[in-house]
Amino acid sequence: MEDWLKDNPQVRTVTTAVADLNGQARGKRMPSGFASKALEGMTRMPLSVLNVDIWGDDIEDSPLVFESGDRDGILRPTDRGFVPMPWLSNPTALLPMWMYTEAGDPFAGDPRHALKLVLDRFTEHGWSVVAATELEFYLLDDSGDTLQPPTAPRSGKRRLGGEILSIRALDAFDTFFSELYDACEVMGIPAETAISEAGMGQYEINLVHGPAMHAADDAWLFKILTRGLARKHGFAASFMAKPYTDWPGNGMHIHFSVVDKDGKNIFDNGGERGTDELLYAVGGCLQAMKDQTLIFAPHGNSYERLVPGAHAPTGIGWAYENRTAAIRIPAGPSAARRIEHRVAGGDINPYLMLATVLGAALQGIEDKVLPPQAIKGNAYARQLETLPSDWGTAIDLFEKSTLIPRILPKQLIRNFVMTKRQELNYYAELSPDERIDLYLDTV
């Protein structure tokens, strides 16, 4: 990693960052000459920093703060290495980190470590997980009293309607998307297809499949990049679940398959049905979905997206090649047989999202959980068991779940529940405009 700085002498500043429970990047900035200390694992930061609320404040009565003396943890580099930060004016590099305790153990409250624990369980079976994400976001002009689409540089006009798969809508922001792709390339983010979505000023970019941990890193970095680059262009990019009341919300779908040590997809039976392992994985995801809603919808605004008729799944069901279902088995070559999980909003923490979905799938395989019959037709019209429709209920279900502790560390569960209860309390005091301001640039 030191060679990277030698090969890039123009980089004079390094930022070390770790993802907290809300997926926020928290860390330190330093001259590049001091980066060797970060590479050697000498960067210290309070463990409690990974457990602050969405405002960046300590969690009241958290055992990580006063009770334990607000002890330091140690940040160590991930295998990602240095990545440029091309949205900044001066050449700067980001060094993604994860947290360890003073004793050298992985910190159980770190969401990246939580995903690593789940992936290690797949490794014990002789398997690895291949995953990809689809991220929706809005481009927004937030300079006035109300949100609206930004003025397109090419036409000088605003896109005031939804234009599904419109090339014209993409061309209108050609410079932004060209720079976004260039930035993804230098950051090692495998950005593929961009499309115009159904919302006013809404877009989606798909990231190419790869190892699940890399997919989580890519999604985390992509969100940071897109928000930063949009501000460089004079507008905002937001992954918040529901910026506009009357337009579709932002989702983050994940696709995943499991391969054995010989590289064979364990979901592939040579036909459309898929293997028993595929069905068991679907069964596990459905079984845990209600309890996991807090991960898929972690913020107050998230529940404005999870309402009937808003193009987001609210019923717990699955189907083959059917986008109205919460879980979809896409068509295509059997060798690429995979699961698409469609519930989460764009405001999620990618590490927790992948950890809980993959953990539930593995539980289903291990417990041989058969799903109900696959849905045919419009899933929105079916009388299905539904996800919780409010934040408080989702917190309660997550806290009391008997399935979640089989996936996530108990310390992380406790920290996350305390965080969300504190946010729920303060969120109730905010005006609608203050709620938009809170989430627009953060999630």
VEXDREN-2710 file (C-alpha; in Angstrom, 1 decimal):
% VEXDREN-2710
k/r/px/py/pz
1/MET/0.0/0.0/0.0
2/GLU/2.9/2.4/0.6
3/ASP/3.9/1.9/-3.0
4/TRP/0.6/3.5/-4.0
5/LEU/1.5/6.8/-2.4
6/LYS/5.0/6.6/-3.9
7/ASP/3.4/6.1/-7.3
8/ASN/1.0/9.0/-6.7
9/PRO/3.1/11.8/-5.3
10/GLN/0.5/14.4/-6.2
11/VAL/-1.6/13.0/-3.3
12/ARG/-0.8/15.2/-0.3
13/THR/-3.7/14.4/2.0
14/VAL/-5.0/11.0/3.3
15/THR/-8.3/10.4/4.9
16/THR/-8.8/7.2/7.0
17/ALA/-12.4/6.2/7.4
18/VAL/-14.5/3.4/8.8
19/ALA/-18.3/2.8/8.4
20/ASP/-20.4/3.4/11.5
21/LEU/-23.7/1.6/12.1
22/ASN/-25.6/4.1/9.8
23/GLY/-23.0/3.6/7.1
24/GLN/-21.5/7.1/7.8
25/ALA/-17.8/7.4/7.1
26/ARG/-16.0/8.5/10.3
27/GLY/-12.2/8.9/10.7
28/LYS/-9.3/11.3/10.4
29/ARG/-7.5/13.4/7.8
30/MET/-3.7/13.8/7.7
31/PRO/-0.9/14.8/5.5
32/SER/0.2/11.9/3.3
33/GLY/3.6/11.9/5.0
34/PHE/1.9/10.5/8.2
35/ALA/0.0/7.8/6.3
36/SER/2.6/5.1/7.3
37/LYS/1.2/5.2/10.9
38/ALA/-2.3/4.4/9.5
39/LEU/-0.9/1.5/7.4
40/GLU/0.9/0.1/10.5
41/GLY/-2.4/0.1/12.5
42/MET/-1.5/3.0/14.7
43/THR/-4.6/5.1/14.1
44/ARG/-6.7/5.2/17.3
45/MET/-10.4/6.2/17.6
46/PRO/-13.0/5.7/20.3
47/LEU/-15.0/2.5/19.9
48/SER/-18.1/4.6/20.6
49/VAL/-17.6/6.5/17.3
50/LEU/-19.0/3.5/15.4
51/ASN/-22.1/3.8/17.6
52/VAL/-23.1/7.4/17.2
53/ASP/-26.6/8.5/16.0
54/ILE/-27.3/10.0/12.6
55/TRP/-26.5/13.5/13.9
56/GLY/-23.1/12.2/15.0
57/ASP/-23.9/12.4/18.8
58/ASP/-23.1/9.9/21.4
59/ILE/-25.8/7.3/22.4
60/GLU/-27.2/8.1/25.8
61/ASP/-26.3/5.5/28.4
62/SER/-24.2/3.6/25.9
63/PRO/-21.8/1.2/27.6
64/LEU/-19.2/2.3/25.1
65/VAL/-19.1/5.8/26.5
66/PHE/-18.8/6.8/30.1
67/GLU/-19.4/3.3/31.6
68/SER/-16.2/2.0/29.9
69/GLY/-14.3/5.2/30.0
70/ASP/-14.9/5.8/26.2
71/ARG/-12.0/3.4/25.4
72/ASP/-10.1/3.6/22.1
73/GLY/-10.1/1.1/19.4
74/ILE/-7.5/0.6/16.7
75/LEU/-8.2/1.2/13.0
76/ARG/-6.5/-1.2/10.6
77/PRO/-6.6/-0.9/6.8
78/THR/-8.9/-3.2/4.9
79/ASP/-7.6/-5.0/1.8
80/ARG/-9.1/-2.2/-0.4
81/GLY/-6.0/0.0/0.0
82/PHE/-5.9/3.6/-1.0
83/VAL/-8.6/5.0/-3.3
84/PRO/-8.6/8.5/-4.9
85/MET/-11.3/11.0/-3.9
86/PRO/-11.9/12.7/-7.2
87/TRP/-14.8/14.9/-6.1
88/LEU/-12.4/17.0/-3.9
89/SER/-10.5/20.0/-5.3
90/ASN/-7.1/18.8/-4.0
91/PRO/-5.6/15.4/-4.7
92/THR/-6.7/13.3/-1.7
93/ALA/-6.8/9.5/-1.0
94/LEU/-9.2/7.6/1.2
95/LEU/-7.9/4.6/3.1
96/PRO/-10.9/2.4/4.2
97/MET/-10.4/0.9/7.6
98/TRP/-12.1/-1.4/10.1
99/MET/-12.0/-1.4/13.9
100/TYR/-10.2/-3.7/16.3
101/THR/-10.0/-3.6/20.1
102/GLU/-6.8/-2.8/22.0
103/ALA/-6.3/-6.6/22.5
104/GLY/-6.3/-7.0/18.7
105/ASP/-9.7/-8.6/18.4
106/PRO/-12.2/-7.5/15.7
107/PHE/-14.6/-5.0/17.3
108/ALA/-18.1/-6.7/17.4
109/GLY/-19.8/-3.3/16.8
110/ASP/-18.2/-2.8/13.4
111/PRO/-20.6/-3.6/10.6
112/ARG/-17.9/-4.7/8.2
113/HIS/-16.7/-7.3/10.8
114/ALA/-20.3/-8.5/11.1
115/LEU/-20.4/-9.2/7.3
116/LYS/-17.0/-11.0/7.6
117/LEU/-18.5/-13.3/10.3
118/VAL/-21.3/-14.3/8.0
119/LEU/-19.0/-14.9/5.1
120/ASP/-16.7/-17.0/7.3
121/ARG/-19.7/-19.3/7.9
122/PHE/-20.1/-19.8/4.2
123/THR/-16.4/-20.6/4.0
124/GLU/-16.8/-23.3/6.6
125/HIS/-19.2/-25.0/4.1
126/GLY/-16.6/-24.7/1.4
127/TRP/-18.6/-21.9/-0.3
128/SER/-18.1/-18.3/-1.3
129/VAL/-20.7/-15.6/-2.1
130/VAL/-20.9/-13.6/-5.3
131/ALA/-23.0/-10.4/-5.0
132/ALA/-23.9/-7.3/-6.9
133/THR/-25.9/-4.2/-6.1
134/GLU/-28.3/-1.9/-7.9
135/LEU/-28.4/1.6/-6.4
136/GLU/-31.1/4.2/-7.0
137/PHE/-30.7/7.8/-6.3
138/TYR/-32.1/11.2/-7.1
139/LEU/-30.3/14.3/-8.5
140/LEU/-31.8/17.3/-6.7
141/ASP/-31.6/21.0/-6.5
142/ASP/-32.0/21.7/-2.8
143/SER/-31.0/25.4/-2.9
144/GLY/-34.6/26.7/-2.6
145/ASP/-37.5/26.1/-0.2
146/THR/-38.6/23.0/-1.9
147/LEU/-36.8/20.1/-3.6
148/GLN/-36.8/20.0/-7.4
149/PRO/-34.7/18.4/-10.1
150/PRO/-31.5/20.4/-11.0
151/THR/-31.3/22.4/-14.2
152/ALA/-29.8/20.2/-17.0
153/PRO/-26.5/21.8/-18.2
154/ARG/-27.3/20.9/-21.8
155/SER/-30.8/22.3/-22.1
156/GLY/-31.0/24.7/-19.2
157/LYS/-34.3/23.0/-18.3
158/ARG/-35.6/20.9/-15.4
159/ARG/-36.8/17.3/-15.8
160/LEU/-40.2/17.6/-14.2
161/GLY/-41.5/14.1/-14.8
162/GLY/-40.4/10.5/-14.6
163/GLU/-38.8/9.1/-17.7
164/ILE/-38.2/5.4/-17.4
165/LEU/-35.2/4.2/-19.4
166/SER/-35.0/7.6/-21.1
167/ILE/-31.7/8.2/-23.0
168/ARG/-32.6/11.9/-23.2
169/ALA/-32.7/12.1/-19.4
170/LEU/-29.2/10.5/-19.2
171/ASP/-27.8/12.7/-21.9
172/ALA/-29.1/15.8/-20.1
173/PHE/-26.4/15.2/-17.4
174/ASP/-23.8/13.7/-19.7
175/THR/-20.9/15.5/-18.0
176/PHE/-21.9/14.3/-14.5
177/PHE/-22.3/10.7/-15.5
178/SER/-19.1/10.7/-17.6
179/GLU/-17.2/12.0/-14.6
180/LEU/-19.0/9.5/-12.3
181/TYR/-17.9/6.6/-14.5
182/ASP/-14.3/8.0/-14.7
183/ALA/-14.2/8.3/-10.9
184/CYS/-15.6/4.8/-10.4
185/GLU/-12.8/3.5/-12.6
186/VAL/-10.0/5.2/-10.7
187/MET/-11.6/4.1/-7.4
188/GLY/-11.9/0.5/-8.5
189/ILE/-15.7/0.5/-8.4
190/PRO/-17.2/-1.7/-11.1
191/ALA/-20.0/0.6/-12.3
192/GLU/-21.9/-0.9/-15.2
193/THR/-25.3/0.1/-16.6
194/ALA/-26.9/3.5/-15.8
195/ILE/-30.6/4.1/-16.4
196/SER/-33.2/6.8/-15.9
197/GLU/-35.8/5.6/-13.4
198/ALA/-39.5/6.3/-12.7
199/GLY/-39.0/9.2/-10.3
200/MET/-38.5/12.9/-11.2
201/GLY/-34.7/13.2/-11.6
202/GLN/-34.2/9.6/-10.4
203/TYR/-31.4/7.3/-11.7
204/GLU/-30.0/3.8/-11.1
205/ILE/-26.5/2.4/-11.6
206/ASN/-25.7/-1.3/-11.4
207/LEU/-22.4/-2.5/-10.0
208/VAL/-20.9/-5.6/-11.4
209/HIS/-21.0/-8.8/-9.3
210/GLY/-18.0/-9.9/-7.4
211/PRO/-17.0/-11.3/-3.9
212/ALA/-19.6/-10.2/-1.4
213/MET/-17.3/-8.2/0.8
214/HIS/-16.0/-6.3/-2.2
215/ALA/-19.6/-5.7/-3.3
216/ALA/-20.4/-4.1/0.1
217/ASP/-17.2/-1.9/-0.1
218/ASP/-18.2/-0.9/-3.6
219/ALA/-21.7/0.2/-2.6
220/TRP/-20.4/2.1/0.4
221/LEU/-17.7/3.9/-1.7
222/PHE/-20.2/4.5/-4.5
223/LYS/-22.6/6.4/-2.3
224/ILE/-19.8/8.6/-0.9
225/LEU/-18.5/9.3/-4.4
226/THR/-21.9/10.1/-5.9
227/ARG/-22.9/12.5/-3.2
228/GLY/-19.6/14.2/-3.3
229/LEU/-19.4/14.5/-7.1
230/ALA/-22.9/15.9/-7.3
231/ARG/-22.0/18.7/-4.9
232/LYS/-19.0/19.4/-7.1
233/HIS/-21.4/19.9/-10.0
234/GLY/-23.6/22.3/-8.0
235/PHE/-26.5/20.0/-7.1
236/ALA/-27.2/17.1/-4.7
237/ALA/-27.4/13.3/-5.1
238/SER/-29.5/11.6/-2.5
239/PHE/-30.0/7.9/-1.6
240/MET/-32.6/8.7/1.1
241/ALA/-35.6/6.4/0.8
242/LYS/-38.3/8.9/-0.1
243/PRO/-37.2/12.5/-1.0
244/TYR/-40.5/13.2/-2.7
245/THR/-43.9/12.2/-1.3
246/ASP/-45.5/11.8/-4.8
247/TRP/-42.6/10.0/-6.5
248/PRO/-41.1/6.5/-6.1
249/GLY/-38.5/6.0/-3.4
250/ASN/-34.9/4.9/-3.7
251/GLY/-34.1/1.2/-3.3
252/MET/-31.0/-0.9/-3.2
253/HIS/-31.5/-4.3/-4.6
254/ILE/-28.9/-7.0/-4.2
255/HIS/-28.3/-10.1/-6.3
256/PHE/-26.3/-13.0/-4.9
257/SER/-25.4/-16.6/-5.7
258/VAL/-23.2/-19.1/-3.8
259/VAL/-20.4/-21.0/-5.5
260/ASP/-18.5/-24.1/-4.2
261/LYS/-14.7/-24.6/-4.1
262/ASP/-14.8/-25.7/-7.8
263/GLY/-16.6/-22.5/-8.9
264/LYS/-20.0/-24.2/-9.4
265/ASN/-23.1/-22.2/-8.5
266/ILE/-24.9/-24.3/-5.9
267/PHE/-28.3/-22.7/-6.9
268/ASP/-28.0/-24.2/-10.5
269/ASN/-29.8/-27.4/-11.2
270/GLY/-29.7/-26.9/-15.0
271/GLY/-33.3/-25.7/-15.1
272/GLU/-35.5/-22.8/-14.1
273/ARG/-36.5/-24.2/-10.7
274/GLY/-33.0/-24.1/-9.1
275/THR/-31.7/-26.5/-6.5
276/ASP/-33.1/-27.3/-3.1
277/GLU/-30.4/-25.0/-1.7
278/LEU/-31.9/-22.1/-3.7
279/LEU/-35.3/-22.8/-2.3
280/TYR/-33.9/-23.1/1.3
281/ALA/-32.1/-19.8/0.9
282/VAL/-35.3/-18.1/-0.2
283/GLY/-37.1/-19.7/2.7
284/GLY/-34.5/-18.4/5.2
285/CYS/-34.7/-14.9/3.7
286/LEU/-38.5/-14.9/3.9
287/GLN/-38.5/-16.3/7.5
288/ALA/-36.2/-13.5/8.7
289/MET/-37.5/-10.7/6.6
290/LYS/-40.0/-9.2/9.1
291/ASP/-37.5/-9.2/11.9
292/GLN/-34.8/-7.7/9.6
293/THR/-36.9/-4.7/8.5
294/LEU/-35.0/-2.3/10.6
295/ILE/-31.9/-3.1/8.6
296/PHE/-33.7/-2.6/5.3
297/ALA/-35.5/0.5/6.5
298/PRO/-33.2/2.0/9.2
299/HIS/-34.5/5.6/9.3
300/GLY/-37.7/7.5/9.9
301/ASN/-38.0/8.5/6.2
302/SER/-37.6/4.8/5.2
303/TYR/-41.2/4.0/6.1
304/GLU/-42.6/6.5/3.7
305/ARG/-41.2/4.3/1.0
306/LEU/-42.6/1.0/2.4
307/VAL/-46.3/1.7/1.7
308/PRO/-48.6/-0.1/-0.7
309/GLY/-48.6/1.0/-4.3
310/ALA/-45.3/2.9/-4.0
311/HIS/-43.2/0.4/-6.1
312/ALA/-41.6/-1.0/-3.0
313/PRO/-42.4/-4.5/-1.7
314/THR/-44.4/-4.6/1.5
315/GLY/-45.6/-8.2/1.3
316/ILE/-43.4/-11.1/2.3
317/GLY/-43.3/-13.4/-0.7
318/TRP/-41.2/-14.6/-3.6
319/ALA/-41.5/-15.4/-7.3
320/TYR/-39.7/-16.3/-10.5
321/GLU/-39.0/-13.4/-12.8
322/ASN/-41.5/-11.1/-11.1
323/ARG/-40.5/-7.6/-9.9
324/THR/-43.6/-7.2/-7.7
325/ALA/-42.3/-9.7/-5.2
326/ALA/-39.9/-9.0/-2.3
327/ILE/-37.6/-11.8/-3.5
328/ARG/-37.2/-12.4/-7.2
329/ILE/-35.4/-15.3/-9.0
330/PRO/-34.3/-13.7/-12.3
331/ALA/-34.6/-15.6/-15.6
332/GLY/-31.6/-16.3/-17.7
333/PRO/-28.9/-19.0/-18.0
334/SER/-29.2/-21.6/-15.2
335/ALA/-25.4/-21.2/-14.5
336/ALA/-26.3/-17.6/-13.4
337/ARG/-29.2/-18.7/-11.2
338/ARG/-29.4/-16.2/-8.3
339/ILE/-31.6/-14.5/-5.7
340/GLU/-32.6/-10.8/-6.0
341/HIS/-33.6/-9.3/-2.6
342/ARG/-35.7/-6.2/-3.4
343/VAL/-36.8/-4.8/0.0
344/ALA/-34.0/-2.4/1.1
345/GLY/-34.1/1.3/0.6
346/GLY/-31.1/3.2/-0.8
347/ASP/-30.5/4.6/2.7
348/ILE/-29.1/1.4/4.2
349/ASN/-25.7/0.4/5.5
350/PRO/-24.4/-2.0/2.7
351/TYR/-22.4/-4.1/5.2
352/LEU/-25.4/-4.7/7.5
353/MET/-27.7/-5.3/4.5
354/LEU/-25.5/-8.0/3.0
355/ALA/-24.8/-9.5/6.4
356/THR/-28.4/-10.0/7.3
357/VAL/-29.6/-11.1/3.9
358/LEU/-26.8/-13.6/3.5
359/GLY/-27.0/-14.7/7.1
360/ALA/-30.7/-15.4/6.7
361/ALA/-30.1/-17.3/3.4
362/LEU/-27.5/-19.5/5.1
363/GLN/-29.8/-20.2/8.0
364/GLY/-32.4/-21.3/5.5
365/ILE/-30.0/-23.7/3.9
366/GLU/-28.7/-25.1/7.2
367/ASP/-32.2/-25.5/8.6
368/LYS/-33.7/-26.7/5.3
369/VAL/-36.5/-24.0/5.4
370/LEU/-38.8/-24.5/2.5
371/PRO/-40.5/-21.3/1.2
372/PRO/-44.3/-21.1/0.5
373/GLN/-45.4/-21.5/-3.1
374/ALA/-44.0/-19.0/-5.5
375/ILE/-46.3/-16.1/-6.4
376/LYS/-47.7/-15.7/-9.9
377/GLY/-49.1/-12.4/-11.1
378/ASN/-49.2/-9.2/-9.1
379/ALA/-47.8/-9.7/-5.6
380/TYR/-49.2/-6.3/-4.5
381/ALA/-52.7/-7.7/-4.9
382/ARG/-52.0/-10.8/-2.8
383/GLN/-53.0/-11.2/0.9
384/LEU/-49.4/-11.7/2.2
385/GLU/-47.9/-11.2/5.6
386/THR/-46.5/-7.7/5.6
387/LEU/-43.4/-5.9/6.8
388/PRO/-43.9/-3.5/9.8
389/SER/-45.1/-0.2/8.6
390/ASP/-43.6/2.0/11.3
391/TRP/-40.1/2.5/12.7
392/GLY/-41.0/1.7/16.3
393/THR/-42.5/-1.7/15.5
394/ALA/-39.5/-2.5/13.4
395/ILE/-37.1/-1.7/16.3
396/ASP/-39.2/-3.9/18.6
397/LEU/-39.2/-6.8/16.2
398/PHE/-35.4/-6.5/15.6
399/GLU/-34.7/-6.4/19.3
400/LYS/-36.8/-9.3/20.3
401/SER/-36.0/-11.6/17.3
402/THR/-34.6/-15.0/17.9
403/LEU/-33.2/-15.2/14.4
404/ILE/-31.1/-12.0/14.3
405/PRO/-28.7/-13.2/17.1
406/ARG/-27.8/-16.1/14.9
407/ILE/-26.6/-13.7/12.3
408/LEU/-25.3/-10.5/14.0
409/PRO/-23.1/-10.2/17.2
410/LYS/-25.2/-9.4/20.3
411/GLN/-23.1/-6.3/21.0
412/LEU/-24.0/-4.9/17.5
413/ILE/-27.7/-5.7/18.0
414/ARG/-27.7/-3.8/21.3
415/ASN/-25.8/-0.8/19.9
416/PHE/-28.1/-0.6/16.8
417/VAL/-31.3/-0.8/18.9
418/MET/-30.0/1.9/21.3
419/THR/-29.1/4.1/18.3
420/LYS/-32.4/3.7/16.6
421/ARG/-34.4/4.3/19.7
422/GLN/-32.5/7.6/20.3
423/GLU/-33.1/8.7/16.7
424/LEU/-36.8/7.8/16.9
425/ASN/-37.2/10.0/19.9
426/TYR/-35.5/13.0/18.4
427/TYR/-37.0/12.5/14.9
428/ALA/-40.5/13.0/16.3
429/GLU/-39.6/16.6/17.2
430/LEU/-38.5/17.5/13.7
431/SER/-40.5/19.4/11.1
432/PRO/-40.9/17.9/7.6
433/ASP/-38.3/20.2/6.2
434/GLU/-35.9/19.3/9.0
435/ARG/-36.4/15.6/8.3
436/ILE/-35.4/16.2/4.6
437/ASP/-32.4/18.2/5.6
438/LEU/-31.3/15.4/8.0
439/TYR/-31.2/12.6/5.5
440/LEU/-30.6/14.3/2.2
441/ASP/-26.8/14.3/2.3
442/THR/-26.2/11.7/5.0
443/VAL/-27.7/8.3/4.1
END
